[in-house]
Amino acid sequence: MESRSIVLGAGCFWCTEAVFGMFDWVISVRPGYAGGFTENPTYGDVCRGKTGHAEVALLDYDADKADLNSVLDIFFAMHDPTSVNRQGNDIGSQYRSIILYTDDTDKDIIEAHIKRLQYGIRGRITTEVKKLERFYEAEDYHHDYYKKNKANPYCMFVVRPKLIKIMKEFGIEKGGDRKKRIG
């Protein structure tokens, strides 16, 4: 198994973690903060918008089962990459669309993917692309947030609809082999 890593910010990291957690080729997905300048940021720091960090998820995946383009297809399907510093009602630079690569060979793949996608999308893709300098793992209570808090209104009205959209778009059936059970 060839394990690869990428850091993705598609708005709230609870959504990103829950979406990628559905796929069996995902080894791990951890919420955190990256792309900014403050060392050891907390959730409160990031929410105040003074750290430069985005809410992100560190995705480790089995490259023998899914390539980077497959990861990017899901990433771009789950959020609006033309929206600047917001996703829905989540507003601020911490919710920006961002891809932080860990391997220099991924940069060309990411840029080519964005260029192809730009032709079929209304609006300019504003996704920031840069090399990961440092990933700060989020506090424990953010891990598996959706699984632990399905009755939370944010989970019901923001996370769950994204999961359903991705399940339909990528042919995943509830309880199916291609995903982990989400409830």
PLY file of the C-alpha trace (Angstrom):
ply
format ascii 1.0
element vertex 183
property float x
property float y
property float z
element edge 182
property int vertex1
property int vertex2
end_header
0.00 0.00 0.00
1.31 3.43 -0.96
0.17 6.00 1.58
-0.08 9.63 0.41
-1.02 12.79 2.30
-2.69 16.07 1.42
-4.25 18.84 3.49
-7.61 20.21 2.34
-9.64 23.18 3.49
-13.21 23.28 2.16
-14.87 25.40 4.82
-15.64 23.81 8.17
-13.33 20.89 8.95
-16.21 18.91 10.44
-17.62 18.61 6.90
-14.29 17.73 5.31
-13.58 15.04 7.89
-17.06 13.52 7.57
-17.04 13.51 3.75
-13.64 11.87 3.36
-14.36 9.50 6.22
-16.92 7.81 3.96
-14.34 6.37 1.59
-12.66 3.02 2.22
-9.40 4.17 0.62
-8.97 6.83 3.28
-6.48 5.67 5.90
-7.08 8.60 8.24
-8.53 12.08 8.21
-7.73 14.52 11.00
-9.09 18.03 11.50
-6.68 20.85 12.15
-5.31 24.22 11.17
-2.78 25.18 8.50
-1.79 27.84 6.02
-1.24 30.62 8.53
1.51 32.20 10.55
0.62 31.65 14.22
2.27 28.74 16.06
0.06 26.32 18.01
-3.27 28.00 17.25
-6.42 27.05 19.11
-9.91 26.84 17.68
-10.74 30.15 19.33
-7.67 31.80 17.82
-8.52 30.55 14.34
-12.19 31.55 14.65
-11.15 35.11 15.51
-9.44 35.23 12.11
-6.12 36.58 13.36
-3.89 33.54 12.73
-3.97 33.27 8.94
-4.84 29.58 9.36
-7.72 27.79 7.67
-9.78 24.97 9.11
-8.39 21.96 7.24
-8.23 18.19 7.31
-5.06 16.14 6.92
-5.98 13.28 4.64
-3.87 10.12 4.43
-5.09 7.87 1.63
-4.16 4.65 -0.13
-2.79 5.76 -3.50
-3.14 2.20 -4.81
-6.93 2.61 -4.53
-7.42 6.31 -5.30
-5.27 8.86 -7.08
-4.92 12.55 -6.29
-7.38 13.50 -9.05
-10.05 11.35 -7.36
-9.38 13.12 -4.06
-9.63 16.49 -5.80
-12.89 15.53 -7.55
-14.48 14.96 -4.14
-12.88 18.07 -2.63
-14.22 20.35 -5.35
-17.66 18.68 -5.34
-18.14 19.20 -1.61
-17.72 22.99 -1.52
-17.83 26.16 -3.60
-14.24 26.87 -4.68
-15.30 30.24 -6.16
-16.41 31.65 -2.83
-13.82 33.89 -1.19
-13.35 33.38 2.56
-16.70 31.72 3.13
-18.72 28.55 2.70
-22.43 29.12 3.19
-22.97 30.89 6.50
-19.39 30.19 7.65
-17.62 33.47 6.95
-13.96 34.35 7.43
-10.55 33.51 6.00
-10.47 30.36 8.16
-13.16 28.94 5.84
-11.29 29.63 2.58
-10.75 26.99 -0.05
-7.17 25.78 0.24
-5.03 22.82 -0.78
-1.72 22.28 0.97
0.39 19.63 -0.70
3.10 17.64 1.03
4.86 16.33 -2.07
6.16 18.73 -4.73
5.05 16.35 -7.50
1.43 16.96 -6.43
1.55 20.68 -7.25
1.40 20.17 -11.03
-1.47 17.68 -10.68
-3.42 20.11 -8.49
-2.86 23.08 -10.81
-3.83 21.04 -13.90
-6.96 19.78 -12.12
-8.00 23.34 -11.25
-7.36 24.50 -14.81
-9.58 21.69 -16.21
-12.28 22.37 -13.65
-12.26 26.11 -14.33
-13.58 25.54 -17.86
-16.79 23.97 -16.58
-17.55 26.18 -13.60
-19.20 29.58 -13.31
-16.98 32.07 -11.50
-13.26 32.07 -10.89
-11.82 29.31 -8.73
-10.15 31.01 -5.78
-8.67 27.90 -4.14
-5.28 28.71 -2.62
-2.58 26.15 -3.47
0.68 26.01 -1.56
3.15 23.68 0.07
2.29 22.63 3.60
4.62 24.22 6.11
2.98 22.98 9.29
-0.23 21.20 10.27
-1.63 21.77 13.76
-4.05 19.08 14.84
-7.36 20.37 16.20
-8.48 19.84 19.75
-9.80 16.36 20.59
-13.47 17.37 20.64
-13.30 18.21 16.91
-12.27 14.67 15.95
-15.16 12.59 14.60
-17.39 15.56 15.37
-20.18 14.54 13.02
-20.24 10.94 14.24
-20.45 12.13 17.85
-22.90 15.00 17.28
-25.36 13.99 14.56
-28.24 15.71 16.39
-26.37 19.02 16.50
-28.23 21.50 14.25
-25.05 22.34 12.31
-24.47 18.65 11.64
-28.08 18.11 10.60
-28.37 21.14 8.32
-24.83 21.60 6.97
-22.77 18.41 7.31
-25.43 15.81 6.52
-26.62 17.47 3.27
-23.00 17.51 2.05
-22.66 13.84 2.86
-25.85 13.02 0.98
-24.73 15.09 -2.02
-21.35 13.34 -2.18
-22.94 9.91 -1.69
-25.25 10.54 -4.66
-22.62 12.13 -6.86
-20.03 9.40 -6.26
-22.40 6.41 -6.20
-22.08 5.52 -2.55
-25.00 3.72 -0.99
-25.74 3.98 2.71
-24.01 1.07 4.41
-22.27 0.16 1.13
-18.81 -1.27 0.62
-17.32 1.97 -0.73
-17.79 3.90 2.49
-17.80 3.65 6.21
-21.24 3.71 7.80
-22.31 7.28 8.56
-25.61 6.58 10.25
0 1
1 2
2 3
3 4
4 5
5 6
6 7
7 8
8 9
9 10
10 11
11 12
12 13
13 14
14 15
15 16
16 17
17 18
18 19
19 20
20 21
21 22
22 23
23 24
24 25
25 26
26 27
27 28
28 29
29 30
30 31
31 32
32 33
33 34
34 35
35 36
36 37
37 38
38 39
39 40
40 41
41 42
42 43
43 44
44 45
45 46
46 47
47 48
48 49
49 50
50 51
51 52
52 53
53 54
54 55
55 56
56 57
57 58
58 59
59 60
60 61
61 62
62 63
63 64
64 65
65 66
66 67
67 68
68 69
69 70
70 71
71 72
72 73
73 74
74 75
75 76
76 77
77 78
78 79
79 80
80 81
81 82
82 83
83 84
84 85
85 86
86 87
87 88
88 89
89 90
90 91
91 92
92 93
93 94
94 95
95 96
96 97
97 98
98 99
99 100
100 101
101 102
102 103
103 104
104 105
105 106
106 107
107 108
108 109
109 110
110 111
111 112
112 113
113 114
114 115
115 116
116 117
117 118
118 119
119 120
120 121
121 122
122 123
123 124
124 125
125 126
126 127
127 128
128 129
129 130
130 131
131 132
132 133
133 134
134 135
135 136
136 137
137 138
138 139
139 140
140 141
141 142
142 143
143 144
144 145
145 146
146 147
147 148
148 149
149 150
150 151
151 152
152 153
153 154
154 155
155 156
156 157
157 158
158 159
159 160
160 161
161 162
162 163
163 164
164 165
165 166
166 167
167 168
168 169
169 170
170 171
171 172
172 173
173 174
174 175
175 176
176 177
177 178
178 179
179 180
180 181
181 182
